[in-house]
Amino acid sequence: MRTSLRTKAIAICDDKIAKKGDAVGISFYAFFANQNDDPDLLMEAAEWWIKTHRLNHFEKALKVREMIKSGQ
């Protein structure tokens, strides 16, 4: 996952956790606007989420943030 996407995803996870607590769930779609303005980046996130790590549609934001921070 490219650095810009990692940075954005961590910030979004941090925001969701701060607003809704440690148990909040998140999908990779949360990292994007409601419009598909960067399909390559969306596919990169989807591949990381689905193919590489086989995550469920919704996962705990805390788990996702820690995975990204650890370089997975």
Secondary structure, DSSP 4 states (H G I P E B T S, - for coil): --HHHHHHHHHHHHHHHHHH-TT-EE-GGGGS-SS-S-HHHHHHHHIIIIIIT---SSEEHHHHHHHHHTT-
